[in-house]
Amino acid sequence: MPDPQAPQAPPPPTPPSAPQMPAWTSNITSSVPTPGPAGFFYADVPNRIFAYIIDAIIIAILNLVIIAIIGAIFGSAVNTNINSGDFGAINYVTVFVAGVIGLVVNAGYFIYTWTRMRGTVGMKALGMQVGAETDGSTLDTNQAVTRWLLLGGIFSIAQLFNPLPLLGLLLALLALVWVIVLLVTTAQSPTKQGLHDRYAHTMVVKAARQVA
């Protein structure tokens, strides 16, 4: 019979639990597309760049229409009359008004498509979608606004102040540095979440197509 006064051996340590992945990652196959059942994989940088190019073309067309309308109301953004004394002069009223409206259009395009379509036109064309990192639910407005500010907002703001010689150049350089940071952090993340996705708590995935 064991001695009740004898020291008892401590219980074995509990093994550390595995890190909990977001619920919707159960359907994510890997960080690269692989043959197999239908599912998702984390959208990589090249896919996102191609999608953004498509979206940039759409927004550029919208901006051209905006500039044409604003120019008809307030005059051309730049004086192109070589016979005038102020040839090449910038019409700051036109530039500012067009810039503000362009900023609103840019924000509206991304926020609307993320919260209503789960992805922009470019993302949908490449089979991608964006959702909350925890469960894949559709982004709410706060998430979409945060993501836009960190992803595209800085570029739109830099474009707004582009006509100002020194400030415009400084903001353009900061925007360039920021886009490099986003590309690097996205590429290095196991779940392909750049800083903009981490702060907004979002994740971008791409549909994995089954290969026969």
C-alpha angles and dihedrals in degrees: 000000000000118000108251089212094056114106113257121231111253116251116262113268117264110250113244113262119246115257112268114242122207112278097245092054088079086086094045110103101194144306090281131049111263132174113264144087121340113282141108140282129197109275109245130217098263092054091049093048092052091048091049091051090056091049092046090055091051092048092046090055090050090049092052090055090048093049091049092052095044091045090054090053104038101019133259118321090233127029106241097176104116091193094060124090094237099050110165094019115148120237098219093188092059092042093049096045092045090047094052093047090046089052091053092047092049093050093044093050096054098036093048096047093045094050098037106028100025088235145029123264089263093049093048091049089058096042096255132135137181126221143155111297093230102056108352093251120156113278117261120225095263092053092046093049092048092048093048093049091053096040109034107358096082091053093050091049091048090051090051091058095037095109091060104091104220103021092044092053092047093050091046090054091047090050090051091051091047094052089052089052091051093049093048096045091047093049093047096047115098088219093039093244113150122197091276091056093044094053093042092042092232136136133201120214135178127216113254111223119215114243117214 
